Amino acid sequence: MAKALSKVLKRKSNFELEKFVVKHQPYDLAEMVTALDFKERIYFFSNVAPETGAEIMENMEPEFQYRILDDVKDHVKISLLNHISSDKVVDLFLAIHPYQAGILMEYLQRDYQDKIKILMSYEANTAGSLASVNYIGARKHWTIEHTLEHVRKVGQNADLVSYIYVIDTHGKLAGVVSIKEIILAQPTVKLEEIAKKDIISALAEQHQEQVADILARYDLVAIPVVDNTKRMIGIINVDDLIDVIHEEATEDIQKLGGSQPLEETYFKNTVWDLFRKRIGWLLILFVAEAYTGNVLRHYEETLDQVIALAFFIPLLIGTGGNSGTQTVTTLVRAMAIGEVEFKDILKVVRKEVSTGLLLGISLGVVAFIRAEFLGVGFDIGSVVAITAICIVIWASLVAAVMPLILHKLRVDPAVVSGPFIATLVDGTGLIIYFSMAKLLLNI
């Protein structure tokens, strides 16, 4: 598709360029533009409508956005920067060198500069850093007629027109009104008479994951962001939070594998980056696994007397690790979306141990049948079956408790729980196995 766009640009026809742009989505156009050469990119952004160009740029990486803005003429630069959503402008300015950001800042309108600087003051991954100031605000004493005039005037540059945010004389959020309610109301009615006062909002310092949970819980299309004094900072749209949910889910999945999350996409990371992210926990777990050898050495005499016990070691410790990983994966996700908290620990233990008992009995039966097929005898088959039940229950208990305790200690359970529990269950599972063998086989 980039070749098709290149052909259109070579014909130097703004009419054909407009037709081409209308037929494609901003995300797809961003992919095409990144494949163009320097002159073609300059021509493209110099000849598309500023609002269209800004929407396309919002789908690009900050480094590429800067390259384009650095290349185009000043009047194009001003138009693009003042049409890009404020949260994307913040992302751009924070991603590039402060000197470069300072130069670009001068191309923004003065009042817009002040708003951008406020958003840049919030920590990354907070509601304040994600907020956009491109919303429609109205004074609570305005009439419906006055408000509609204001919407027609500023609505073109707003990220969201569905809701009007009612602001008092001190800049505090006083209510919210849907555009439907405004259209249906009489022209002389004041906003404060129909505004919804019970507002669901996010604090600027709140973590983005918490904000995403609020938005999902109440099925909102956007959420207003306020500071500690309830002054309006901006809004966060659902499309921005979908990106957050995607990022947070990706991060949790990477952590569950015992690896630090990647800051960039997979192919943007070098081999050295991948090495650094993975080696830390691998070394810790490698050392921790060494105690499994100590357990085997301790029970060396038991193995010498009944060598058949060795046949089932990989099966049993693997089963314990798998069972624990299933439990911890479910719990870490439930904790991430606020379904489970530390106060629920007893309920979680009861549920997971009961589930572990049912799973253990099922796997114990299969383990006994497997032992019979190997011809090791009824006694050893019974040891393997009973051990399988005990190990699965033990793994379920550890996996139920560990994530909640780690979270209480302010340690991310995702990055520790899965690999740690598998390692812990390996060693303790062997102790359970050999203890059961000594007890039942009288050795």
Buried (B, 14 or more C-beta within 10 A) or exposed (E): EBEEBBEBBEEEEEEEBBEBBEEBEBEBBBBBBBEBEEEBBBBBBBBBEBBBBBBBBBBBBBEBBBBBBEBBEEEBBBBBBBBBBBBBBBBBBBBBEEEBBEBBBEBBEEEBEEBBEBBBEBEEBBBBBBBBBBBBBBBBEBBBBBBBEBBEEBBEEBBBEEBBBBBBEEBBBBBBBEBEBBEEBEEEBBBBEBBEEEBEBBBBBBBBBBBBBBBBEEEBEBBBBBBEEBBBBBBBBBEBBEEBBEBBEEBBBBBBEBBBBBEEEEEEBEEEBEEEBBEEBEEBBEEBBEBBEEBBEEBEEBBEEBEBBEBBBEBBBBBBBBBBBBBBBBBBBBBBBEEBEEEBBEEBBEBBBEBBBEBBBEBBEBBBEBBEEEEBBEBBBBBBBBBBBBBBBBBBBBBBBBBBEBBEEEEBBBBBBBBBBBBBBBBBBBEBBBBBBBEBBEE
